[in-house]
Amino acid sequence: MNKLHKNERQSLIKQIINQYTIRTQEELLARLQEENVDVTQATISRDIREIEIIKAIDESGEFKFTLLNSSQTQNQAEQGKLVNLFNDVVTKVEHVQFLTIIHTIPDNASLLAAVIDETHLPEVKCSLAGFDTVVLIVPDEAHALEMENYFNKIWNKQTEETIES
């Protein structure tokens, strides 16, 4: 096993994050060990903070490590904002035909609809907000179910997924 200098190690970590889907520090540690790099969990935690690696939702709706300063930073920030808001205000997600319906605590639907609009989800054609309900219009029932599953997934992951320090 090799001990790399900090800059070399962090460069390799960036390369691994860009090349592979890494969801946990343990997966990152395993990839580094495959590269014959000797590093501790504490060092990886420090590197994650210094490199500004965040967890973002990927195409499959799962969380993965990504670089904060990547070209997708704005979209990831918007998705992070969406996940955080979901944690705070959503009470129920369902679909009816070509509509995805999201129930919120009182007086939060318009804020949630605005954040969803900022996220530019391709399936969402329009959002309508009332006092405690957001209605998303999507092309068909299959997309409505897909959106329901997507929102339920990020809503259910809300407290499980944090970068361990």
Order of alpha helices (4+ residues) and beta strands (2+ residues): alpha-alpha-alpha-beta-beta-alpha-beta-beta-alpha-beta-beta-alpha
